[in-house]
Amino acid sequence: MANRWLLRMTVFLALCLGAFGAHGDRQRVGDYVIHYSAIGTRFLAPEVAEEYGIQRSAGLGLVHVSVREHRDDGTTRPASASVKGSVGPLKETPKSLDFRTVRDNGAVYQLATFRLTHDAPMHFTLKVRADRNAAAETVRFVQRFYLER
């Protein structure tokens, strides 16, 4: 069971954080590190997409956000966070992202899908709040996607 979970998470994170031209990065804020990535859902393995209820499509993208808290002993642990955001091409009104929380064997992350626009920079704005006593942090990034025609 643990090996199956580790394999699923390894495949999922590899796809989200660097394979197939995905944009993946992180931003440190105090004791927290916000990890974020975007990928076309067609690149998800069918088993992974089914496991997480994600539709695989050439015209659909996935945003993945996870937060880790740095501890005094130098280790990190998953942290719950609220995430709101929007995405859209530069000259269009951005559309809201509908994030859902996924908890899987101690891991906590937020997922949202969005419609892709062919060969246009997609502007992402995320508001991530890991510390309830602090304001949400803004994460911005731009990524271009190419659709199969």
Secondary structure, 3 states (H helix, E strand, C coil): CHHHHHHHHHHHHHHHCCHHHCEEEEEEECCEEEEEEEEEHHHCCHHHHHHHCCCCCCCEEEEEEEEEEECCCCCEEEECCEEEEEEEECCCCCEEECCEEEEECCEEEEEEEEECCECCEEEEEEEEECCCCCCCEEEEEEEEECCCC
